[in-house]
Amino acid sequence: MVFIVTLALLFGLFLALLLIPRHHKSGQKGNAHSTLNNKDKALKSFSKAEVSLHHKRTDCWIIIKDKVYDVTPYVEEHPGGDAILAHAGDDSTEGFFGPQHATRVFDMIDDFYIGDLKQ
């Protein structure tokens, strides 16, 4: 009898593990751009004029090393407050690589990549 109960508990645990959704690595969000989408978006390129149209809290794009990122979903979470808006719609390379950023920010930024800057 104990064997059957143990077997039933193990089976239930196994099913629970299959049904529980797996989490992404820290820093990634389920609704953020996936790696697969990043490959598709790498084909897009934006002019500096196009990027400059996205300069608001509710529509915020930035340029870092000639790559374009839509950081709109991150604006409210930014630990530096509105500092992220200082270069919204413009080049943020210098500020991004400043001493205030922890190294995890370099992994997080890829989630927001949408294309390259036209040369």
DSSP file with accessible surface (Angstrom, degrees, kcal/mol):
  #  RESIDUE AA STRUCTURE BP1 BP2  ACC     N-H-->O    O-->H-N    N-H-->O    O-->H-N    TCO  KAPPA ALPHA  PHI   PSI    X-CA   Y-CA   Z-CA
    1    1 A M     >        0   0  175      0, 0.0     4,-2.1     0, 0.0     5,-0.2   0.000 360.0 360.0 360.0 -44.1    0.0    0.0    0.0
    2    2 A V  H  >  +     0   0  114      1,-0.2     4,-2.6     2,-0.2     5,-0.2   0.889 360.0  55.7 -61.3 -37.8    2.8    2.4    0.9
    3    3 A F  H  > S+     0   0  156      1,-0.2     4,-2.6     2,-0.2    -1,-0.2   0.919 107.4  48.2 -61.3 -42.5    4.5    1.6   -2.4
    4    4 A I  H  > S+     0   0  110      2,-0.2     4,-2.5     1,-0.2    -1,-0.2   0.918 112.0  48.7 -66.9 -42.7    1.3    2.6   -4.4
    5    5 A V  H  X S+     0   0   73     -4,-2.1     4,-2.5     2,-0.2    -2,-0.2   0.934 112.8  48.1 -63.2 -44.3    0.9    5.9   -2.4
    6    6 A T  H  X S+     0   0   68     -4,-2.6     4,-2.4     1,-0.2    -2,-0.2   0.928 112.1  49.3 -62.3 -44.0    4.6    6.7   -3.0
    7    7 A L  H  X S+     0   0   97     -4,-2.6     4,-2.4    -5,-0.2    -1,-0.2   0.915 110.8  50.2 -62.2 -41.3    4.3    5.9   -6.7
    8    8 A A  H  X S+     0   0   61     -4,-2.5     4,-2.4     1,-0.2    -2,-0.2   0.904 110.8  49.4 -64.4 -41.6    1.1    8.1   -7.0
    9    9 A L  H  X S+     0   0  125     -4,-2.5     4,-2.4     2,-0.2    -2,-0.2   0.920 111.6  48.4 -64.2 -43.6    2.9   11.0   -5.3
   10   10 A L  H  X S+     0   0  107     -4,-2.4     4,-2.5     2,-0.2    -2,-0.2   0.910 111.4  50.3 -63.1 -40.4    5.9   10.7   -7.6
   11   11 A F  H  X S+     0   0  128     -4,-2.4     4,-2.4     2,-0.2    -2,-0.2   0.926 110.9  49.3 -64.1 -42.8    3.6   10.6  -10.6
   12   12 A G  H  X S+     0   0   37     -4,-2.4     4,-2.4     2,-0.2    -2,-0.2   0.911 111.0  49.7 -62.6 -41.5    1.8   13.7   -9.4
   13   13 A L  H  X S+     0   0  103     -4,-2.4     4,-2.3     2,-0.2    -2,-0.2   0.923 109.4  51.9 -62.9 -42.4    5.0   15.6   -8.8
   14   14 A F  H  X S+     0   0  118     -4,-2.5     4,-1.6     1,-0.2    -2,-0.2   0.932 111.0  47.2 -60.5 -45.9    6.2   14.6  -12.3
   15   15 A L  H  X S+     0   0   70     -4,-2.4     4,-1.8     1,-0.2    -1,-0.2   0.902 109.4  54.0 -63.0 -40.2    3.0   15.9  -13.9
   16   16 A A  H  X S+     0   0   41     -4,-2.4     4,-1.7     1,-0.2    -1,-0.2   0.913 106.8  51.8 -62.0 -41.0    3.2   19.2  -11.8
   17   17 A L  H  < S+     0   0  107     -4,-2.3    -1,-0.2     1,-0.2    -2,-0.2   0.864 109.9  49.6 -64.6 -33.5    6.7   19.8  -13.2
   18   18 A L  H  < S+     0   0  103     -4,-1.6    -1,-0.2    -5,-0.2    -2,-0.2   0.840 113.5  45.4 -72.2 -32.5    5.5   19.3  -16.7
   19   19 A L  H  < S+     0   0  144     -4,-1.8    -2,-0.2    -5,-0.1    -1,-0.2   0.708  90.0  92.1 -87.9 -20.1    2.6   21.7  -16.3
   20   20 A I  S  < S-     0   0   98     -4,-1.7     2,-0.0    -5,-0.2    -4,-0.0  -0.609  83.0-118.6 -77.8 126.1    4.4   24.6  -14.5
   21   21 A P        -     0   0  101      0, 0.0     2,-0.3     0, 0.0    -2,-0.1  -0.359  26.1-120.4 -64.6 144.7    5.7   27.1  -17.0
   22   22 A R        -     0   0  214      1,-0.0     2,-0.2    -2,-0.0     0, 0.0  -0.615  24.6-126.3 -86.2 146.0    9.5   27.6  -17.1
   23   23 A H        -     0   0  175     -2,-0.3     3,-0.1     1,-0.1     6,-0.1  -0.621  18.1-119.1 -92.4 151.0   10.9   31.0  -16.4
   24   24 A H        -     0   0  114     -2,-0.2     3,-0.1     1,-0.2    -1,-0.1  -0.307  48.4 -74.9 -74.7 168.7   13.3   32.9  -18.7
   25   25 A K    >   -     0   0  156      1,-0.1     3,-2.0     2,-0.1    -1,-0.2  -0.242  69.2 -80.2 -58.3 154.1   16.8   33.8  -17.5
   26   26 A S  T 3  S+     0   0  125      1,-0.3    -1,-0.1    -3,-0.1     3,-0.1  -0.254 120.1  33.2 -59.0 144.5   16.7   36.7  -15.1
   27   27 A G  T 3  S+     0   0   35      1,-0.3     2,-0.3    -3,-0.1    -1,-0.3   0.185  98.4 101.8  94.2 -19.4   16.4   40.1  -16.8
   28   28 A Q    <   -     0   0   62     -3,-2.0     2,-0.3    -4,-0.0    -1,-0.3  -0.765  56.5-154.4 -98.9 149.2   14.2   38.6  -19.6
   29   29 A K    >   -     0   0   73     -2,-0.3     3,-1.2    -3,-0.1    -4,-0.1  -0.891  24.8-121.5-120.1 152.6   10.5   39.0  -19.7
   30   30 A G  T 3  S+     0   0   65     -2,-0.3    -1,-0.1     1,-0.3     4,-0.1   0.828 114.6  44.2 -61.0 -31.8    8.0   36.9  -21.4
   31   31 A N  T 3  S+     0   0  134      2,-0.1    -1,-0.3    -3,-0.0     3,-0.1   0.454  93.2 104.6 -95.7   2.8    6.8   39.7  -23.6
   32   32 A A  S <  S-     0   0   20     -3,-1.2     2,-0.2     1,-0.1    80,-0.1  -0.283  90.0 -75.2 -76.2 166.8   10.2   41.0  -24.4
   33   33 A H        -     0   0   38     78,-1.5    -1,-0.1     1,-0.1    80,-0.1  -0.424  52.7-138.0 -65.3 129.2   11.8   40.5  -27.8
   34   34 A S     >  -     0   0   53     -2,-0.2     4,-2.2     1,-0.1     5,-0.2  -0.376  22.3-107.3 -85.1 167.3   13.0   36.9  -28.2
   35   35 A T  H  > S+     0   0   94      1,-0.2     4,-1.6     2,-0.2     5,-0.1   0.901 121.5  54.3 -60.5 -39.6   16.2   35.8  -29.7
   36   36 A L  H  > S+     0   0  116      1,-0.2     4,-1.5     2,-0.2     3,-0.3   0.940 109.2  47.2 -61.1 -45.4   14.3   34.5  -32.7
   37   37 A N  H  > S+     0   0   67      1,-0.2     4,-2.8     2,-0.2    -1,-0.2   0.860 105.1  61.0 -64.6 -34.4   12.6   37.9  -33.2
   38   38 A N  H  X S+     0   0   25     -4,-2.2     4,-1.4     1,-0.2    -1,-0.2   0.891 102.1  52.0 -60.6 -37.0   16.0   39.6  -32.8
   39   39 A K  H  < S+     0   0  145     -4,-1.6     4,-0.4    -3,-0.3    -1,-0.2   0.917 112.1  45.8 -65.3 -41.9   17.3   37.7  -35.9
   40   40 A D  H >< S+     0   0   97     -4,-1.5     3,-1.1     1,-0.2    -2,-0.2   0.913 113.7  49.0 -65.2 -41.8   14.2   38.9  -37.9
   41   41 A K  H >< S+     0   0   42     -4,-2.8     3,-1.6     1,-0.3    75,-0.3   0.702  92.6  75.7 -74.7 -18.8   14.6   42.4  -36.6
   42   42 A A  T 3< S+     0   0   39     -4,-1.4    -1,-0.3     1,-0.3    74,-0.2   0.780  88.5  62.6 -62.9 -22.1   18.3   42.5  -37.5
   43   43 A L  T <  S+     0   0  152     -3,-1.1    -1,-0.3    -4,-0.4     2,-0.2   0.687  90.0  85.5 -76.6 -17.0   17.2   42.9  -41.1
   44   44 A K    <   -     0   0  120     -3,-1.6    72,-2.2    -4,-0.2     2,-0.4  -0.597  58.7-172.0 -84.4 145.7   15.5   46.2  -40.2
   45   45 A S  E     -a  116   0A  56     -2,-0.2     2,-0.4    70,-0.2    72,-0.2  -0.993   5.0-157.9-138.0 146.6   17.4   49.4  -40.2
   46   46 A F  E     -a  117   0A  27     70,-2.8    72,-2.9    -2,-0.4     2,-0.1  -0.952  15.2-127.1-125.3 141.8   16.3   52.8  -39.1
   47   47 A S     >  -     0   0   33     -2,-0.4     4,-2.2    70,-0.2     5,-0.2  -0.428  30.9-111.9 -78.5 161.6   17.5   56.3  -40.0
   48   48 A K  H  > S+     0   0  104      1,-0.2     4,-2.3    70,-0.2     5,-0.1   0.873 120.7  56.4 -61.4 -34.0   18.4   58.7  -37.2
   49   49 A A  H  > S+     0   0   67      2,-0.2     4,-0.6     1,-0.2    -1,-0.2   0.898 106.3  49.4 -64.5 -40.2   15.4   60.8  -38.2
   50   50 A E  H >4 S+     0   0   76      1,-0.2     3,-1.0     2,-0.2     4,-0.3   0.927 111.8  48.2 -63.9 -44.3   13.1   57.8  -37.7
   51   51 A V  H >< S+     0   0    0     -4,-2.2     3,-2.2     1,-0.2    10,-0.3   0.897 102.3  63.6 -63.6 -37.9   14.6   57.0  -34.3
   52   52 A S  H 3< S+     0   0   55     -4,-2.3    -1,-0.2     1,-0.3    -2,-0.2   0.711  90.7  66.6 -63.8 -18.5   14.2   60.7  -33.3
   53   53 A L  T << S+     0   0  114     -3,-1.0     2,-0.9    -4,-0.6    -1,-0.3   0.669  90.5  68.0 -73.8 -14.6   10.4   60.4  -33.6
   54   54 A H    <   +     0   0   36     -3,-2.2     7,-2.4    -4,-0.3    35,-0.4  -0.626  61.6 123.3-107.4  72.2   10.4   58.0  -30.6
   55   55 A H  E     +E   60   0B 102     -2,-0.9     2,-0.3     5,-0.2     5,-0.2   0.091  43.8  95.7-123.2  22.0   11.4   60.4  -27.8
   56   56 A K  E >  S-E   59   0B 108      3,-2.1     3,-1.4    -3,-0.1    33,-0.1  -0.737  81.3-111.1-114.5 165.0    8.6   60.1  -25.2
   57   57 A R  T 3  S+     0   0   91      1,-0.3     3,-0.3    -2,-0.3    18,-0.2   0.861 121.9  45.1 -56.9 -37.4    8.1   58.1  -22.1
   58   58 A T  T 3  S+     0   0  115      1,-0.3    -1,-0.3    17,-0.1     2,-0.1   0.431 126.3  29.6 -90.4   0.3    5.4   56.1  -23.9
   59   59 A D  E <  S+E   56   0B  46     -3,-1.4    -3,-2.1    13,-0.1     2,-0.6  -0.605  78.7 166.2-158.7  86.1    7.4   55.6  -27.0
   60   60 A C  E     +E   55   0B   0     -3,-0.3    11,-1.7    -5,-0.2    12,-0.7  -0.926   6.5 170.2-122.2 110.5   11.2   55.5  -26.3
   61   61 A W  E     -B   70   0A  29     -7,-2.4    28,-3.9    -2,-0.6    29,-0.5  -0.899   9.5-172.7-112.2 147.6   13.8   54.3  -28.7
   62   62 A I  E     -B   69   0A   8      7,-2.5     7,-2.7    -2,-0.4     2,-0.5  -0.942  18.4-132.8-135.0 159.6   17.6   54.7  -28.1
   63   63 A I  E     +Bc  68  91A   0     27,-2.1    29,-3.5    -2,-0.3    30,-0.5  -0.948  21.6 177.3-112.3 130.4   20.7   54.1  -30.2
   64   64 A I  E >  S-B   67   0A   5      3,-2.5     3,-1.2    -2,-0.5    -2,-0.0  -0.963  74.6 -21.7-133.8 116.2   23.7   52.3  -28.6
   65   65 A K  T 3  S-     0   0  139     -2,-0.4     3,-0.1     1,-0.3    -1,-0.1   0.922 126.7 -50.6  50.0  52.3   26.7   51.6  -30.9
   66   66 A D  T 3  S+     0   0   75      1,-0.2    51,-2.4    50,-0.1     2,-0.4   0.685 115.5 114.4  62.0  21.1   24.7   51.9  -34.1
   67   67 A K  E <   -BD  64 116A  89     -3,-1.2    -3,-2.5    49,-0.3     2,-0.4  -0.950  60.6-134.7-118.2 144.8   22.0   49.5  -32.9
   68   68 A V  E     -BD  63 115A   0     47,-3.4    46,-2.9    -2,-0.4    47,-1.3  -0.839  20.5-172.8-105.4 134.2   18.4   50.6  -32.2
   69   69 A Y  E     -BD  62 113A  13     -7,-2.7    -7,-2.5    -2,-0.4     2,-0.9  -0.985  21.4-146.0-128.2 134.0   16.5   49.6  -29.1
   70   70 A D  E     +B   61   0A  37     42,-2.5    -9,-0.2    -2,-0.4     4,-0.0  -0.847  26.8 168.5 -96.2 100.0   12.8   50.1  -28.2
   71   71 A V    >>  +     0   0    3    -11,-1.7     3,-1.9    -2,-0.9     4,-1.1   0.228  35.3 118.6 -99.3  14.5   13.1   50.5  -24.4
   72   72 A T  G >4 S+     0   0   35    -12,-0.7     3,-0.9     1,-0.3     4,-0.5   0.886  74.0  52.2 -49.2 -46.8    9.5   51.8  -23.9
   73   73 A P  G 34 S+     0   0   70      0, 0.0    -1,-0.3     0, 0.0     4,-0.2   0.725 112.1  48.2 -66.4 -15.4    8.6   48.8  -21.6
   74   74 A Y  G X> S+     0   0   25     -3,-1.9     4,-1.2     1,-0.1     3,-0.9   0.631  83.9  90.3 -97.9 -14.3   11.6   49.5  -19.4
   75   75 A V  G X< S+     0   0    3     -4,-1.1     3,-0.8    -3,-0.9     9,-0.2   0.898  90.6  44.7 -52.8 -48.4   11.3   53.3  -18.9
   76   76 A E  G 34 S+     0   0  136     -4,-0.5    -1,-0.3     1,-0.2    -2,-0.1   0.762 115.3  49.1 -69.8 -23.9    9.1   53.0  -15.8
   77   77 A E  G <4 S+     0   0   95     -3,-0.9    -1,-0.2    -4,-0.2    -2,-0.2   0.563  78.5 124.1 -89.6 -10.7   11.4   50.3  -14.3
   78   78 A H    X<  -     0   0   26     -4,-1.2     3,-1.9    -3,-0.8     5,-0.1  -0.317  56.8-147.0 -59.1 120.2   14.7   52.2  -15.0
   79   79 A P  T 3  S+     0   0  102      0, 0.0    -1,-0.2     0, 0.0     3,-0.1   0.778  96.9  59.5 -61.3 -24.3   16.5   52.5  -11.6
   80   80 A G  T >  S-     0   0   46      1,-0.3     3,-1.5     2,-0.0    -2,-0.1   0.242 100.0-143.5 -88.1  13.3   17.9   55.9  -12.7
   81   81 A G  G X  S-     0   0   35     -3,-1.9     3,-1.1     1,-0.3    -1,-0.3  -0.328  70.5  -4.9  65.0-135.3   14.4   57.3  -13.1
   82   82 A D  G >> S+     0   0   94      1,-0.2     3,-1.8     2,-0.1     4,-0.5   0.462 106.2  98.6 -75.7   1.8   14.0   59.7  -16.0
   83   83 A A  G X4 S+     0   0   63     -3,-1.5     3,-1.4     1,-0.3     4,-0.4   0.853  75.6  63.3 -58.3 -30.4   17.7   59.7  -16.9
   84   84 A I  G X4 S+     0   0   22     -3,-1.1     3,-0.6     1,-0.3    -1,-0.3   0.789  98.0  56.6 -65.0 -24.0   16.8   57.1  -19.6
   85   85 A L  G X4 S+     0   0   42     -3,-1.8     3,-1.4     1,-0.2    -1,-0.3   0.620  81.5  87.0 -83.4 -11.1   14.7   59.8  -21.3
   86   86 A A  G << S+     0   0   75     -3,-1.4    -1,-0.2    -4,-0.5    -2,-0.2   0.832 106.1  23.8 -58.6 -32.5   17.6   62.3  -21.5
   87   87 A H  G X  S+     0   0   86     -3,-0.6     3,-2.1    -4,-0.4   -24,-0.3   0.038  86.1 150.2-121.9  25.3   18.7   60.7  -24.9
   88   88 A A  T <  S+     0   0   13     -3,-1.4   -26,-0.2     1,-0.3   -33,-0.2  -0.361  76.0  15.5 -59.6 132.7   15.3   59.2  -25.9
   89   89 A G  T 3  S+     0   0    5    -28,-3.9    -1,-0.3   -35,-0.4     2,-0.2   0.615 124.7  70.4  77.5  13.1   15.2   59.2  -29.7
   90   90 A D  S <  S-     0   0   68     -3,-2.1   -27,-2.1   -29,-0.5     2,-0.4  -0.777  98.0 -55.3-145.6-173.7   18.9   59.8  -29.9
   91   91 A D  B     +c   63   0A  54     -2,-0.2   -27,-0.2   -29,-0.2     4,-0.1  -0.596  42.3 172.0 -78.8 122.2   22.3   58.2  -29.3
   92   92 A S     >  +     0   0   13    -29,-3.5     4,-2.8    -2,-0.4     5,-0.2   0.153  41.5 115.0-112.8  15.9   22.7   56.9  -25.7
   93   93 A T  H  > S+     0   0   29    -30,-0.5     4,-2.0     1,-0.2    -1,-0.1   0.921  76.6  46.9 -56.3 -49.9   26.0   55.1  -26.1
   94   94 A E  H  4 S+     0   0  178      1,-0.2    -1,-0.2     2,-0.2    -2,-0.1   0.936 116.4  43.4 -61.9 -46.1   28.0   57.2  -23.8
   95   95 A G  H >4 S+     0   0   34      1,-0.2     3,-1.4     2,-0.2    -1,-0.2   0.885 110.4  56.5 -67.0 -36.5   25.4   57.2  -21.0
   96   96 A F  H 3< S+     0   0   16     -4,-2.8    -1,-0.2     1,-0.3    -2,-0.2   0.889 109.0  45.4 -64.2 -38.8   24.8   53.5  -21.4
   97   97 A F  T 3< S+     0   0   94     -4,-2.0    -1,-0.3    -5,-0.2    -2,-0.2   0.265  89.8 123.5 -91.2  16.2   28.4   52.6  -20.9
   98   98 A G  S X  S-     0   0   14     -3,-1.4     3,-1.4     1,-0.1    -3,-0.1  -0.208  78.6-104.3 -71.7 166.0   28.8   54.9  -17.9
   99   99 A P  T 3  S+     0   0  139      0, 0.0    -1,-0.1     0, 0.0    -3,-0.0   0.645 110.1  75.0 -68.7 -13.0   29.9   53.7  -14.5
  100  100 A Q  T 3  S+     0   0  123     -5,-0.2     2,-0.4     2,-0.0    -4,-0.1   0.687  78.7  88.4 -74.2 -17.7   26.4   53.8  -13.0
  101  101 A H  S <  S-     0   0   47     -3,-1.4     2,-0.1    -6,-0.2     5,-0.0  -0.695  72.1-136.0 -91.0 133.2   25.3   50.7  -14.8
  102  102 A A    >   -     0   0   60     -2,-0.4     3,-1.5     1,-0.1     4,-0.4  -0.372  31.9-106.3 -73.7 160.6   25.7   47.2  -13.4
  103  103 A T  T >> S+     0   0  115      1,-0.3     3,-1.4     2,-0.2     4,-0.6   0.783 113.6  71.7 -64.5 -23.2   27.0   44.5  -15.7
  104  104 A R  H >> S+     0   0  138      1,-0.3     4,-2.1     2,-0.2     3,-0.8   0.790  83.9  69.6 -64.8 -23.1   23.6   42.9  -16.0
  105  105 A V  H <> S+     0   0   17     -3,-1.5     4,-1.9     1,-0.3    -1,-0.3   0.845  90.7  60.9 -64.1 -27.6   22.3   45.8  -18.0
  106  106 A F  H <4 S+     0   0   72     -3,-1.4     4,-0.4    -4,-0.4    -1,-0.3   0.806 108.8  42.3 -71.2 -27.5   24.6   44.6  -20.9
  107  107 A D  H X< S+     0   0  124     -3,-0.8     3,-0.6    -4,-0.6     4,-0.3   0.851 112.9  53.7 -81.3 -37.2   22.7   41.3  -21.0
  108  108 A M  H >< S+     0   0   19     -4,-2.1     3,-1.8     1,-0.2     4,-0.3   0.840  93.7  69.0 -66.9 -35.6   19.3   43.0  -20.6
  109  109 A I  G >< S+     0   0   18     -4,-1.9     3,-2.0     1,-0.3     4,-0.4   0.830  86.7  67.1 -61.0 -30.5   19.6   45.4  -23.5
  110  110 A D  G X  S+     0   0   83     -3,-0.6     3,-1.1    -4,-0.4    -1,-0.3   0.798  88.8  67.1 -61.0 -26.4   19.5   42.6  -26.1
  111  111 A D  G <  S+     0   0   11     -3,-1.8   -78,-1.5    -4,-0.3    -1,-0.3   0.711 103.8  45.1 -64.4 -20.1   15.8   42.0  -25.2
  112  112 A F  G <  S+     0   0   12     -3,-2.0   -42,-2.5    -4,-0.3    -1,-0.2   0.379  80.7 128.4-107.6   3.1   14.9   45.4  -26.6
  113  113 A Y  E <   + D   0  69A  17     -3,-1.1   -44,-0.3    -4,-0.4   -72,-0.1  -0.367  21.1 164.5 -64.3 130.9   16.9   45.3  -29.9
  114  114 A I  E     -     0   0A  14    -46,-2.9     2,-0.3     1,-0.4   -70,-0.2   0.493  56.3 -53.0-124.7 -11.3   14.8   46.1  -32.9
  115  115 A G  E     - D   0  68A   0    -47,-1.3   -47,-3.4   -72,-0.1    -1,-0.4  -0.981  60.1 -65.1 163.6-171.5   17.3   46.8  -35.7
  116  116 A D  E     -aD  45  67A  55    -72,-2.2   -70,-2.8    -2,-0.3     2,-0.4  -0.718  43.2-107.1-108.5 159.0   20.4   48.7  -36.8
  117  117 A L  E     -a   46   0A  20    -51,-2.4   -70,-0.2    -2,-0.3     2,-0.2  -0.679  38.4-115.9 -82.4 131.6   21.0   52.4  -37.5
  118  118 A K              0   0  110    -72,-2.9   -70,-0.2    -2,-0.4    -1,-0.1  -0.489 360.0 360.0 -66.4 136.3   21.3   53.2  -41.2
  119  119 A Q              0   0  184     -2,-0.2    -1,-0.1   -72,-0.1   -72,-0.0  -0.554 360.0 360.0 -89.0 360.0   24.7   54.5  -42.0
